[in-house]
């Protein structure tokens, strides 16, 4: 059967730069995929809605944007037979890295990857019923992302570095109560993260060994040490060095329940989520089919 393609573009991704990139490449896309549909939207709910609709008539649905775009399209494709393609033209593009796709390539490179059709079955975690595909951050991590979303005039890793500096000055520790199987843990922490991929925020190697197709998640906890030590850990991450012990505790999980003493800022794949205190996290039984490198 001949493949059919729908390209879904987040017009807001990377402060509008993603839409400009695809519009400039329209002729190239038409030459490679003559019958493809190219859709533009700036509404996250439409990304998911259109992906689900596209799956009824296209067997490959290509997400064009950053990690939030990938997440929204992935949610629309779950429980369908469609395959997800990736054109990473957002600010961080961490999911693309987890798929083995180098970033900052020209559009022709990613179109070639689509044609090579190297498919992977990707794990899809959920938190309180909401799917994500790369990382969930709670506390300092979520606060950094919240500040980064306010710096639309900045690009890429620089945005997250400046946001992290602001979070360093304003973040507060909180009490964590977690359950993994029958093991129950209490401790004070700066942040909690769940990793399905190794990198977030464009360059921060939060969980070096994470793989998004091994049936496991990594639970990362940064304990409540002094603020100067937190600053040193952030500097190490900003330099592209992995977060390691004693700055973090790491364990492999398939399911975890988390309760925090106060409502915390969170992010899902770089998208701000609602402040909350209770988290039920597990891996969806359904895999996502994604074309990578």
N, C-alpha and C positions, 0 to 999 in steps of 0.2 A: 504494500500500500504506500502511495506517495504521501510524504509528510505535508501537513498544512500548518501554517504559522499565524499566530496573532502576536503582535508586539504591543505591550501596554507600557506607556511612558508616564512617569510621575512628573508633571509639569513643574512641581515645586521643588523637586529634588535638587540638592546642591545649589540652593538659592536660584533656581530657574535655569541653571547651566545645562542640566540633563536634557531638557526639552530642546534647547538650542542645538545641542550636539546631535540629537536624533534628526531634527529638521534639516540640518546641513548634510546628514548622511542618507536622506530619504532616497535619492537616486541610486546610491550604492545598495541599499536594502532592496529596492525594487528590482535591481539587476540580479541579485542573488536569489530573491524570493518573490517572483513576479505576482503571485496571487495572495501575498500576505496582507493582513489588515494591520494598520498602525493607528493606535488609539492614544489620545492624550487626555489626562485628567489631573486636576489638582486636589481632588477629594479622596482621602484614604479609603473611605467606604466604597467608593466606586472602583478603586483598584481591586478590591476583593470581589465585588459584585461582577465586574466585567471579566475577571479571571474565571469565575465560575461559569459565566455565560459562554466565554470563549472555549472552555473545555468541552462544550457540547458540539462544536463544529471544527475545532482545531486540535490536533493531537500534540502540538508543541506551543506553549504559551510563554512568551519571552518577557521577563520583567526588566525594565530599563530604568535604572535609578540607583538608589543606595540601599542600605540595609532595611530601612523601614518599608521601602517599595517591595523588596524581596519578601519580607514578612507578610505584607498585605496580599500579594499575589499568591504566595504559598497557602495562605488561609483559604483562598478561593479554590485552589486546586486539590486540597486534601479530599480524600474520598472520591476522586474522579480518576479516570484513566489517563488524563493528560500529563505530559511531561513539562517540566519547567526549564526554560532557558534563562541565561543570566547575561545581561550587559551592564557591568558595574560602572556607573557614571555618577555615583553619589559622592559624599564627602569622606566616608570611612571605608566602605566596601569590604567589610570584614567577612561577610558570608562568602563572597567571591574567593577570598583568600583560603577559606576553609574548603572550597571546592577545587583548589589548586589553580585558580585563574589569577595570573598576574594582573595588577591594576595599572592604570595609566597607559594602556595600549590603545591603538587606534581602533575604530569601530570595525574595520575589516578583519582584524584579528579575532574579535568575538564572534563575528559572523562565520568565520572559518571553523571556530570551535563548535558552533551550532551544527554545521554540516558534518563535522567529524562524529558527533553524536556519542560521546563517551558518557554514558549514563551511570549515576550512582543512586543507590537507595538511601535516602537521608533520614535520620531520626528527627522526630518533631516533638520537642518537649511542650508541655502545657503548664500554665500557672493559673489556678482558679478558673480553669476551663478555657483560657486564652492561649492560643498557639504562638510560639516563637521559634526561631530557627538557629540563633547563634548564642546570645547571652541574655541573661536576666541579671540586673544589678539592683541591690537594695542598700540604702544608706548613702555613704560617701559616693559610691558609684552612681546611684540614681541622681544625687544632687549635682554631681559634675555634668551629667547629661542634661539636666534641667537648665543649668547655666549655659551650656554649649548651644542649646536650642535658641537662646536669646542673642547669640552672637552671629546673626545671619550674614554679617559683613565679612566674616572670617571663613577660611576654607580648611578642610582636612584636619590633620593632626594638630595644627596650631590652635584651632578652635577649642579642641579638647584640653590642650595644655593650659591655656589661659583659664578655661572653665575650671580645671582641676586646681589651679592656684587659688581661685576664688573659693572653691569648696574647702580647700585646706584651711582657710581662715574662718569659715563659718560652720563647718560640719560639727556634729556632736555625736558622742558614742551613745549606744543604746543596748539594752539587755536583749539577748537572743535566747529563745527556747526552741530547740529543734528535736525532731524525732526521725531517726533513720532505722526502719525496722523496729526492733524492741529497744534500741539504744536511745536514751534521752539525755540531752546536753543543755546545760545552762552556762552562759558566759556573757561578758560585756564585749562589744565589738564596734569597729568602725564601719565595716561593710560586710555584706554577704553577696556572693554571686553564684549563679548557676551557669556553667559553661558547656555548650555543645560544640563550640569552636574555640580555638586557642587565643584569638586576638579580638579586641574591641577598641572602639575609638580611633581606628586607623593604624595604631602602632603598639597599643598596650598589650603585651603578652601576659594575659592574666592566668592562663592555664596551658602551659606549653605542650602537654601531651594529649589534649582533648582532640577527639575525632568525632565527626558528626555522623558516622555510620557504624559505630561499634556497639550500639545498644546500651550505652552508659552515658551518664552526665557526671560532671565534676562539680562538687560543692566546695566553694572557696570561701574561707572566713579570714578576715583580717582582724586580729584581736585588739583589745583596747590598750595599746601601749601609748606612750606620751606623744604629743603632737609633733615634736621634732622628728621622732622616729617615723611617724606617718609621712612627714614631708620628705624624708630620705627615701622611703619606699616609693613615693610618687615620682621623685627625681629619677630613680632607677628605671621605673616603667617608662617615663618620658624619653629616656635615652634608648629605648627599644630593648631593654634587658628584662628577662622574665621575672615575674613575682615569685620569689622562692622563700623557703623557711629561713629565718624565723618570722618573716613578715606576713606569712600566710599559712593557714592550715588547709589541707586539701584531702578530700575523700571522694571515692567513686560511689555514685548512687544511681538507682533507677526510679526511686520515689523518696520524697522527703516532705515533711510538714514543718513549717516555720512559723513561730509567733514572735513578734517584737513588742517591746515595752511601750513604744510610742509609734504612731503612724509614720511611715518612712516614704521618702520619694523613691520611685523605682523607674527603671527603664526596661523596655523589651526591645532588643535589637536596635538600641539607639532612639527608640520612640518613648516619650514620656508616658508613664502610666499613672493611675490614680494613687494617691497616698493611701496606704493600708497597713494593717498590723498582722494579718493572717494570710499564709501562703500554702497552698496545696500544689505540689509540683510532682509531675510524673512524665513518663514518655508515652506518647500516643501509640496505640497499637498499629496505626496506619503509617507507613513510610511515604516519603515524598520523593518522587522520581525527578532528578535534576541532572542536566547536562553540565559537566565540568571539563577540566583539562585532563 
